[in-house]
């Protein structure tokens, strides 16, 4: 489960790992693996992201469903692990 907040990161040029669209959310798993998702896939995988991600980073202006579910998503955790 995510132990720290979604921190808002500068705009990304990374593509979604599922469909190639512009990424709106990046996450770091406990293994250190990093994934990126477009808004559609980020919201579609909200429960899985909340259950497995160690850190979540949002593009400015992106309203992720997970941030509403988990109100402790404030600040940064391992922010330097994923550079937007």
C-alpha positions in Angstrom: 0.0 0.0 0.0 1.1 3.5 -0.7 2.9 4.9 2.3 3.2 8.5 1.1 1.3 11.0 -0.8 0.9 11.7 -4.4 3.2 14.6 -5.0 2.5 16.8 -7.9 5.4 16.7 -10.3 6.4 18.8 -13.3 4.9 17.8 -16.6 6.0 14.5 -18.0 7.0 13.5 -21.4 6.7 9.8 -20.5 4.0 7.7 -22.3 1.5 5.5 -20.6 2.9 2.0 -20.1 -0.5 0.5 -21.3 -1.5 2.6 -24.3 1.3 5.1 -25.1 -0.8 8.2 -24.4 0.7 11.0 -22.3 1.3 9.9 -18.7 -0.7 11.7 -15.9 0.5 9.4 -13.1 3.7 7.7 -12.2 4.2 5.2 -9.5 7.1 3.4 -7.8 6.5 -0.2 -6.6 8.2 -1.7 -3.5 10.6 -3.5 -5.9 11.7 -0.1 -7.3 10.1 -0.6 -10.6 8.5 2.5 -12.0 5.3 2.7 -14.1 3.4 5.5 -15.8 -0.3 5.6 -16.8 -2.5 8.0 -18.7 -5.5 9.4 -16.9 -7.8 6.7 -18.2 -5.6 3.8 -17.0 -4.6 5.5 -13.8 -8.3 5.8 -12.8 -9.1 2.4 -14.1 -6.3 0.8 -11.9 -6.9 2.9 -8.8 -7.5 0.0 -6.4 -4.4 -1.9 -7.7 -2.3 1.2 -7.5 -3.4 1.9 -3.9 -2.7 -1.7 -2.9 0.7 -2.0 -4.5 2.4 1.3 -5.1 5.0 2.7 -2.6 4.9 6.2 -4.1 2.5 8.0 -6.5 3.3 11.1 -8.5 0.6 13.1 -10.3 1.0 15.6 -13.2 -0.2 19.0 -12.1 -4.0 19.4 -12.7 -4.7 15.7 -12.9 -7.5 14.6 -10.5 -6.8 11.0 -9.7 -9.6 9.0 -8.0 -7.0 7.5 -5.6 -6.3 10.9 -4.1 -9.9 11.1 -3.1 -9.8 7.6 -1.6 -6.6 8.0 0.3 -6.5 11.5 1.9 -2.9 11.0 3.2 -1.5 11.7 -0.3 0.2 14.9 0.6 4.0 15.5 0.2 6.6 13.4 -1.4 8.1 10.0 -0.8 11.1 8.8 -2.7 10.5 11.8 -5.0 13.9 11.4 -6.5 13.2 7.8 -7.5 11.2 9.1 -10.4 12.2 12.2 -12.3 9.4 13.8 -14.3 
